[in-house]
Amino acid sequence: MDKNVTVTTFPIWKNAGPSTVDKPTIEKETRSEEDLDLPWQVVVHNDPVNLMSYVTMVFQRVFGYPREKAERHMLEVHHNGRSILWSGMRERAELYVQQLHGYLLLATLEKAS
Amino acid sequence: MEICRRNDEIEISELDPFLAELLRQIPASADPEGTPAAEKRLFSPPTSGTETEICAEWKLYVEPELRRLFQTATETVAADLEQLDGNEKKIASTLRIPSKHADAWLSALNQARLVIAAKYDFTDGELGDHFRSPIGSRRDLSLFQVNFYGFLQEFILRELGGWEKGSGD
């Protein structure tokens, strides 16, 4: 499979105005598939030492989730061994994982399948 | 032992020498050095292992920050625990934790619980057995320590909820 994909960026308009509009310049560049920001998931894994109330508080603080949603995720971690807390851009996911590690939770970053 | 909230402080009073000693041990217990399992737990990888580039960057940039964060928390707790200095022989001591130190206490208590649990490789059953007694071995004592620190965490969390609500008023 060809791992190179073509990305078309937004047209750049020159001298944009009501009467004269130049032909848009369309820039093309080639990036490898790995460079594209595919969705990443922030996964929290079960740990029998961390208190349930503590994990709930951390989810509320890090993700800004309301208590009910934070508790739902905490229980999912507790019963299923893991829960996907968030998915999106890699940089933000990395930041969330870093924050969760700061609270001593077992958290990983995974590429969404 | 009595624990209650007084204004902007958590007050732990009527501390007998045994529990006071367990509190004094928080900073030392939170140190993972010399226990590879504890080190591995506190500084776990950010991916399941397949993303080697992310793991390498993490080791280089994030891990030192986490070490500093954890150390700052234990230093704050160690400073609060100085209130107990010189009271080793007293029947009962009192410790006051300012509300602004609550996060540091939560972190240090959690670090200590994780390090002790990793060191003794406690099973889920042992960790869930809150009525295990009497303390007959170093392992039993360590399990008691984990549960005692957990009790303090629960109390601080409960009070923290109140403080956070209060601060928004």
Chai-1 contact restraints between the chains, C-beta under 6 A:
chainA,res_idxA,chainB,res_idxB,connection_type,confidence,min_distance_angstrom,max_distance_angstrom,comment,restraint_id
A,P48,B,D124,contact,1.0,0.0,6.0,A-B,restraint_1
A,P48,B,L127,contact,1.0,0.0,6.0,A-B,restraint_2
A,V49,B,R113,contact,1.0,0.0,6.0,A-B,restraint_3
A,V49,B,L114,contact,1.0,0.0,6.0,A-B,restraint_4
A,V49,B,A117,contact,1.0,0.0,6.0,A-B,restraint_5
A,L51,B,G150,contact,1.0,0.0,6.0,A-B,restraint_6
A,L51,B,Q153,contact,1.0,0.0,6.0,A-B,restraint_7
A,S53,B,L157,contact,1.0,0.0,6.0,A-B,restraint_8
A,M57,B,L157,contact,1.0,0.0,6.0,A-B,restraint_9
A,V97,B,P46,contact,1.0,0.0,6.0,A-B,restraint_10
A,Q98,B,V62,contact,1.0,0.0,6.0,A-B,restraint_11
A,H101,B,L66,contact,1.0,0.0,6.0,A-B,restraint_12
A,G102,B,L69,contact,1.0,0.0,6.0,A-B,restraint_13
A,L104,B,N110,contact,1.0,0.0,6.0,A-B,restraint_14
A,L106,B,S44,contact,1.0,0.0,6.0,A-B,restraint_15
A,T108,B,T47,contact,1.0,0.0,6.0,A-B,restraint_16
A,T108,B,S48,contact,1.0,0.0,6.0,A-B,restraint_17
A,L109,B,P46,contact,1.0,0.0,6.0,A-B,restraint_18
A,L109,B,T47,contact,1.0,0.0,6.0,A-B,restraint_19
